[in-house]
């Protein structure tokens, strides 16, 4: 093996790779010697931004064109960090490419649950998430023995709108998680 490491970023529908959760993931993993591949499909999405299944399909089609050019066998370690609809795109991609891929799923959507496997991922979410309610995610992760980190008083954005210091504290916890993953 070559010792090469790759981290791929999969953004959400309104959350690009240069926003804090994904930006700092890239920074942390780059410092750890990973090649970083951000997949920015947000600008290619058309139509209704609330049609999650369609957005996933469009995003996957775009991501697949890029990922088809990657020789996953050239890497000793591959990590996918994904946000929102990107969690379904990343999960589906990991099944196609059949490489040993570890995942950090940030605020997953329901469509990504079928791809989550014990021992290959950690899930991070807000307990007040309306796209995938916190209690449903907690039950799923407990049943499947999947590591879950949930934050109080925040939803899908993982931001506390009333208290910015709480948002920064959440971001610091997630950055620490990146360093330990």
C-alpha positions in Angstrom: 0.0 0.0 0.0 1.0 3.6 -0.6 0.0 5.2 2.7 -2.2 7.6 0.8 -5.3 8.9 2.5 -8.3 10.6 0.9 -11.2 12.6 2.4 -14.2 13.5 0.3 -16.6 16.3 1.2 -20.3 16.0 0.3 -22.3 19.2 1.0 -25.9 19.7 1.8 -28.5 21.5 -0.3 -27.8 25.0 1.2 -24.5 24.1 2.7 -21.4 24.3 0.6 -17.9 22.9 1.3 -16.7 26.3 2.4 -19.1 26.5 5.3 -17.8 25.8 8.8 -18.7 22.1 9.4 -17.1 21.0 6.1 -14.4 23.7 5.8 -12.9 22.7 9.1 -13.3 19.0 8.3 -11.1 19.6 5.3 -8.6 21.7 7.3 -8.3 19.0 10.0 -7.9 16.1 7.7 -5.5 17.9 5.4 -3.3 18.6 8.4 -3.4 14.8 9.1 -2.1 14.1 5.6 -5.2 13.5 3.7 -5.9 14.5 0.1 -9.1 16.6 0.1 -11.7 16.2 -2.6 -14.7 18.6 -2.2 -17.6 17.8 -4.4 -19.6 20.9 -5.1 -22.9 20.0 -6.7 -25.0 22.8 -5.2 -24.6 25.0 -8.2 -25.9 22.2 -10.5 -29.2 21.6 -8.6 -32.4 22.7 -10.4 -36.0 23.0 -9.4 -37.7 22.6 -6.0 -35.1 22.8 -3.2 -37.5 20.9 -0.9 -37.8 17.8 -3.1 -35.1 15.8 -1.2 -35.2 12.6 -3.2 -34.8 14.5 -6.5 -32.0 16.6 -5.0 -30.2 13.4 -3.9 -30.5 11.9 -7.4 -29.2 15.1 -9.0 -26.3 15.4 -6.5 -25.4 11.7 -6.8 -25.3 11.9 -10.6 -22.9 14.8 -10.4 -20.8 13.2 -7.7 -20.6 9.9 -9.5 -18.9 11.6 -12.5 -16.2 12.9 -10.2 -15.8 9.7 -8.1 -15.6 7.5 -11.2 -12.2 9.1 -11.8 -10.9 8.1 -8.4 -8.9 4.9 -7.9 -10.0 4.1 -4.4 -7.6 1.1 -4.3 -4.7 3.6 -4.3 -5.7 4.7 -0.8 -5.1 3.1 2.6 -7.8 5.2 4.2 -10.8 6.9 2.8 -13.1 9.1 4.8 -16.4 10.6 3.5 -17.6 13.7 5.5 -21.2 14.6 4.5 -23.9 17.0 5.4 -27.7 16.7 5.0 -28.5 15.4 1.5 -24.8 14.7 1.1 -25.2 11.9 3.6 -27.4 10.0 1.2 -25.1 10.7 -1.7 -22.0 9.6 0.3 -23.7 6.5 1.6 -24.8 5.4 -1.9 -21.4 6.2 -3.4 -19.6 4.0 -0.7 -21.8 1.1 -1.8 -20.9 1.6 -5.5 -17.2 1.9 -5.1 -16.9 -0.9 -2.6 -13.8 0.5 -0.9 -13.4 0.5 2.9 -14.8 3.9 3.5 -15.4 5.5 6.9 -18.1 8.1 7.3 -18.9 11.1 9.4 -22.6 11.8 8.7 -23.5 15.4 9.7 -27.3 16.0 10.1 -28.3 13.0 8.0 -31.5 12.8 6.0 -33.8 9.7 6.3 -32.7 8.5 2.9 -29.1 7.9 4.3 -30.1 5.5 7.1 -30.0 2.4 4.8 -26.3 3.1 4.2 -25.2 3.4 7.8 -23.2 0.5 9.2 -21.8 -0.2 12.7 -18.1 0.3 12.9 -17.8 2.4 9.8 -19.4 5.7 10.8 -20.3 8.3 13.4 -23.5 10.4 13.2 -23.7 14.0 14.4 -27.1 15.8 14.6 -29.2 18.2 16.5 -32.0 16.9 18.7 -34.4 19.4 17.1 -33.8 18.4 13.5 -37.0 18.5 11.5 -35.7 16.6 8.5 -34.8 13.5 10.6 -36.2 13.9 14.1 -33.7 13.4 16.9 -35.7 10.7 18.6 -36.0 8.6 15.4 -32.3 8.9 14.7 -31.4 8.0 18.3 -33.6 4.8 18.2 -32.1 3.8 14.8 -28.5 4.3 16.0 -29.1 2.5 19.2 -30.7 -0.5 17.4 -27.8 -0.6 14.8 -25.1 0.1 17.4 -23.9 3.2 15.5 -22.0 6.0 17.3 -24.2 9.1 17.6 -23.4 12.6 18.9 -26.6 14.7 19.4 -26.7 18.3 20.5 -29.5 19.9 22.6 -31.4 23.0 21.4 -30.3 22.8 17.8 -31.8 21.5 14.6 -30.5 20.6 11.1 -28.0 23.5 10.9 -26.3 22.6 14.2 -26.5 26.3 15.0 -28.0 27.8 18.1 -29.6 31.0 16.8 -30.1 32.7 20.2 -26.6 32.1 21.5 -23.6 32.2 19.1 -21.3 31.0 21.8 -23.2 27.7 22.0 -22.8 27.4 18.2 -19.1 27.8 18.5 -19.0 25.3 21.4 -20.8 22.8 19.1 -18.3 23.5 16.3 -15.4 22.9 18.7 -16.8 19.5 19.8 -17.2 18.5 16.1 -13.7 19.6 15.2 -12.4 17.5 18.1 -14.4 14.6 16.7 -12.6 15.1 13.3 -9.2 15.0 15.0 -10.1 11.7 16.8 -11.8 10.0 13.9 
